[in-house]
Amino acid sequence: MHTLSFKDIWSVAKKNIIWITAIPIVLLATVFILYSYFIPKQYTSNVQLFVTVNADGVASQTYESLLMTQGLTDTYAKLIQSPKVLKNVVKETKAVESFEEIQKKTAVNVDEKSLVYSISYKSENPEESALVVNAIAKYASKELKALVKGTKVTIITSGEYGTAISNVSKYIITFIIGIILSISFLIIAILLDTIVTKEEQLTDMGVVVLGDVPHIRKRRSRD
């Protein structure tokens, strides 16, 4: 098999340039139409809780208190999303969704160094996202305090009107997939290309080349 040169690849690419450029454009257009007209927008609201445990009820934070708090981070994170907390949230917000659905839409991230818990909730309604996340913070605070004696919970930031989740990352991923598909299409087109463009291709097929006739373009006569 003869070695492909850049000229060979470019020749096949030029013949299929419409398909190669159309693939990523069509994919991007499809994603844009889906998220603009068919898939509802998602909104997210965030709350931050600062949680500490005071050893033996002492008001000041000691080294032992910080170690105790860090050791309970996983437990606290799970408790925030526990059925007991979320069932109370459903009752207060009068949410149509079950606590299982709210649990799926809730994310809890904890920074063990700062002892700050970030709770986010996404919804199709910006007001609902703020209402639910604030209710989660309210009932989670009560449960955290009841779990371990001396636990102190401070709400650093309350959930505000939900902000729309950006789709930029989805467009970037779609564009990358489109480029990969275009390259795959080009490779297949090169493999399926049967047009002979080089003398060595004939030699590889066992054909003896006696000579060649150059192609001369006719010049248009001027009247």
C-alpha positions in Angstrom: 0.0 0.0 0.0 1.4 3.4 -1.0 2.1 6.0 1.6 -0.5 8.7 1.9 0.8 12.3 1.6 -0.8 15.5 2.8 -1.8 16.2 -0.8 -3.7 12.9 -0.9 -5.5 13.6 2.3 -6.3 17.2 1.3 -7.6 16.0 -2.1 -10.1 13.7 -0.3 -11.0 16.4 2.2 -11.8 18.9 -0.5 -14.1 16.5 -2.2 -16.0 15.9 1.1 -15.6 19.3 2.7 -19.4 19.9 2.9 -19.9 16.7 5.0 -16.8 17.3 7.1 -17.9 20.9 8.1 -21.6 20.0 8.3 -21.3 17.3 11.0 -20.2 19.5 13.9 -22.5 22.4 12.7 -25.5 20.1 12.6 -24.7 18.6 16.0 -24.3 22.1 17.6 -27.5 23.3 15.9 -29.4 20.2 17.2 -28.2 20.8 20.8 -29.0 24.5 20.6 -32.6 23.8 19.4 -33.1 21.1 22.0 -32.0 23.3 25.0 -33.8 26.4 23.6 -37.2 24.9 22.8 -37.6 21.4 24.1 -35.5 20.8 27.3 -36.6 23.1 30.2 -33.9 25.4 31.7 -32.4 24.3 35.0 -31.8 26.8 37.8 -29.6 26.3 40.9 -29.5 27.9 44.3 -26.8 27.6 46.9 -26.5 27.7 50.7 -23.3 27.6 52.8 -23.2 26.2 56.3 -20.3 26.6 58.7 -20.4 23.6 61.1 -18.3 23.2 64.3 -18.4 21.0 67.4 -17.5 22.5 70.7 -15.8 19.9 72.9 -17.4 19.5 76.3 -19.7 22.5 75.5 -16.8 25.0 75.6 -17.6 28.1 73.6 -14.1 28.5 72.2 -12.8 26.3 69.4 -10.0 24.0 70.5 -7.7 21.6 68.5 -9.8 18.6 69.8 -13.0 20.4 68.7 -11.7 20.9 65.1 -10.5 17.3 64.9 -13.9 16.1 66.1 -15.7 18.3 63.5 -13.5 17.0 60.7 -14.1 13.5 61.7 -17.9 14.0 61.4 -17.9 15.7 57.9 -19.1 12.6 56.1 -21.8 11.9 58.7 -23.0 15.5 58.5 -23.0 15.5 54.7 -25.2 12.4 54.6 -27.5 13.7 57.3 -28.1 16.9 55.2 -29.6 14.7 52.5 -31.3 12.2 54.8 -35.0 11.3 54.4 -35.8 12.8 57.8 -34.6 16.3 56.7 -36.0 16.1 53.2 -39.5 14.9 54.3 -39.7 18.0 56.4 -38.6 20.1 53.4 -41.4 18.5 51.3 -44.0 19.4 54.0 -42.8 23.0 54.4 -42.4 23.9 50.7 -45.5 21.8 49.7 -43.4 20.4 46.9 -45.1 18.2 44.4 -41.9 16.0 44.1 -41.1 13.2 46.6 -38.1 13.5 48.9 -36.3 10.9 46.7 -36.5 13.3 43.7 -35.4 16.2 45.9 -32.5 14.1 47.1 -31.4 13.5 43.5 -31.4 17.2 42.7 -29.5 18.1 45.9 -25.7 18.2 46.0 -23.6 18.6 49.1 -19.9 19.5 49.0 -17.7 20.0 52.0 -14.4 21.6 52.5 -12.8 19.9 55.4 -10.2 22.6 55.8 -12.7 25.4 56.2 -15.5 23.2 57.6 -18.0 24.8 55.2 -20.8 22.8 53.7 -22.1 24.0 50.3 -25.6 22.8 49.5 -27.0 23.3 46.0 -30.4 22.4 44.6 -31.4 22.6 41.0 -34.9 23.0 39.7 -36.9 24.1 36.6 -38.3 27.0 38.7 -35.8 29.6 40.1 -38.1 30.5 43.0 -38.5 26.9 43.9 -34.8 26.2 43.9 -34.2 29.0 46.4 -37.2 27.9 48.6 -36.1 24.3 48.8 -32.4 24.9 49.4 -33.3 27.3 52.3 -35.6 24.7 53.8 -32.9 22.1 53.5 -30.5 24.4 55.4 -33.1 25.1 58.1 -33.9 21.5 58.9 -30.4 20.2 58.3 -29.2 22.7 61.0 -31.7 21.3 63.5 -30.7 17.7 62.8 -27.0 18.4 62.9 -27.4 20.1 66.3 -29.5 17.2 67.6 -26.9 14.6 66.4 -23.9 15.7 68.5 -24.0 17.7 71.6 -22.2 21.0 71.2 -22.7 21.3 67.4 -22.9 24.8 66.2 -24.3 25.6 62.7 -24.0 29.1 61.1 -25.7 29.9 57.8 -23.1 31.9 55.9 -25.1 32.5 52.8 -28.8 31.9 52.2 -30.2 30.6 48.9 -31.2 33.4 46.5 -33.3 33.4 43.3 -32.0 30.5 41.2 -29.5 31.3 38.5 -29.7 29.5 35.2 -27.3 26.6 34.6 -25.0 27.4 31.7 -25.0 25.1 28.7 -21.5 26.2 27.5 -19.9 22.9 28.6 -22.5 20.9 26.6 -21.8 22.9 23.5 -18.0 22.4 23.9 -18.5 18.6 24.4 -20.9 18.5 21.3 -18.3 20.4 19.2 -15.5 18.0 20.2 -17.7 15.0 19.4 -18.5 16.7 16.0 -14.8 17.1 15.2 -14.1 13.5 16.1 -16.9 12.3 13.9 -15.7 14.5 11.0 -12.2 13.1 11.4 -13.6 9.6 11.4 -15.6 10.4 8.3 -12.5 11.7 6.6 -10.5 8.5 7.4 -13.3 6.3 6.1 -13.5 8.4 2.9 -9.7 8.0 2.4 -10.0 4.2 2.9 -12.8 4.0 0.4 -11.3 6.3 -2.2 -10.6 4.2 -5.3 -9.3 7.0 -7.6 -5.8 6.4 -8.8 -3.7 9.6 -8.5 -0.1 8.2 -8.4 2.0 6.0 -10.6 3.1 3.9 -7.6 -0.6 2.9 -7.0 -0.5 1.3 -10.5 2.8 -0.4 -9.7 1.3 -1.8 -6.4 -1.5 -3.3 -8.5 1.0 -5.0 -10.9 0.4 -2.7 -13.8 3.4 -1.8 -15.9 3.4 2.0 -16.7 4.8 2.7 -20.2 4.2 6.4 -20.0 1.7 9.1 -19.2 -0.2 11.8 -21.1 -0.3 15.2 -19.4 -3.7 16.9 -19.0 -3.8 20.2 -20.8 -6.6 22.6 -20.1 -8.2 24.3 -23.0 -8.0 28.1 -22.9 -11.2 29.9 -23.7 -11.0 31.8 -27.0 -11.7 35.4 -26.7 -14.2 36.8 -29.2 
